[in-house]
């Protein structure tokens, strides 16, 4: 898979990084424009990254139309963020009550990303790496294979059980297969999220607090549940119309290895207040919107 190689630094003071996103500052502040990538940057050329192929537990998700952030079990969400920052080279990270980083050692660390497009929010969809590729020039095409993928923060987060695999259609099959292999290992060892995951075994939803504080499920499913429950101003947790709600979300996908084209609602089984995903997360490939 050929991607654009961009050198720079990761910086976290003043930001709220989590387990699958972090802010990156290219050495060339015009890097994304030069490469014709529609990435939103700040006045210093910094951009928010979306780490490709992974999805960590939500630490502050505000549903559409909502005003208050929702979160998944905090201990695992914070562990995923700490794991990512530690891997990139940060230590002694301190946050305020809102989750914003106020101190870190060092304040920035060198690294590079491999990317080729931005998502609809203007985030660079990337594989992130610590250190540098000294023999590789900046802003050039680089081929990423399965072996090289293992040095990425993306792969490391999956191997440690700190994120769910969440694939989109622009990810090449060979990289997807490598990521799925490490997910299988992490799950078999019960690492991180896999010690508590109930995405495919199922659960009975009893309250919103249970969803935010106790249930460890695929973040995509959590976000759809949060969006649905946000519409109920009574504060309840009824799943009576969740299946119909999912149909309106139009999350198109195909399943692997069979290649069946369908939508997310067909993979979520709801019976009264019990819910489960009937397909493993790594067997789903979503279409980019």
PEWOMO-V709265 format. One record per backbone hydrogen bond with DSSP energy under -0.5 kcal/mol. NH is the residue of the N-H (numbers start at 0). CO is the residue of the C=O. Records with the same first field share a line. If there is no record, write none. Layout:
# PEWOMO-V709265
NH: CO / CO
This chain:
# PEWOMO-V709265
2: 141
3: 114
4: 139
5: 3 / 112
7: 110
8: 24
9: 108
10: 22
11: 106
12: 106
13: 100
14: 11
17: 20
22: 10
23: 46
24: 8
25: 23 / 44
26: 6
28: 26
30: 27
33: 29
34: 30
35: 32
36: 31
37: 35
38: 36
39: 121
41: 45
44: 41
46: 23
47: 39
48: 21
49: 123
50: 19 / 48
51: 125
53: 50
54: 163
60: 69
61: 59
62: 60
65: 62
69: 60
71: 57
72: 214
76: 72
77: 73
78: 74
79: 75
80: 76
81: 77
82: 78
83: 79
84: 80
85: 81
86: 82
87: 83
88: 84
89: 84
90: 104
93: 102
95: 99
98: 95
100: 14
101: 93
102: 93
104: 90
108: 9
110: 7
111: 128
112: 5
113: 126
114: 3
115: 124
116: 124
118: 122
121: 118
123: 47
124: 116 / 122
125: 49 / 123
126: 113
127: 125
128: 111
130: 109
133: 131
135: 132
136: 134
138: 4
139: 4 / 136
141: 2
143: 0 / 141
144: 142
148: 144
149: 145 / 146
150: 147
151: 148
152: 127
154: 148
155: 151
156: 152
157: 153
158: 154
159: 155
160: 157
161: 156
162: 156
163: 54
165: 52
166: 283
168: 285
170: 167
175: 171
176: 172
177: 173
178: 174
179: 175
180: 176
181: 177
182: 178
183: 179
184: 180
185: 181
186: 182
187: 183
188: 184
189: 186
190: 185
192: 160
193: 190
194: 191
195: 192
196: 192
197: 215
201: 197
202: 274
204: 202 / 272
205: 203
210: 206
211: 207
212: 208
213: 209
214: 209
215: 195
216: 214
220: 217
221: 217
222: 218
223: 219
224: 220
225: 221
226: 222
227: 223
228: 224
229: 225
230: 226 / 227
231: 228
232: 230
234: 231
241: 238
242: 238
244: 240
245: 241
246: 242
247: 243 / 244
248: 244 / 245
249: 245 / 246
251: 249
252: 261
253: 284
254: 259
255: 282
258: 254
259: 254
261: 252
263: 250
265: 262
266: 263
267: 263 / 264
268: 266 / 275
269: 267
270: 273
273: 270
274: 202
275: 268
276: 198
277: 266
282: 279
283: 280
284: 253
285: 166
286: 251
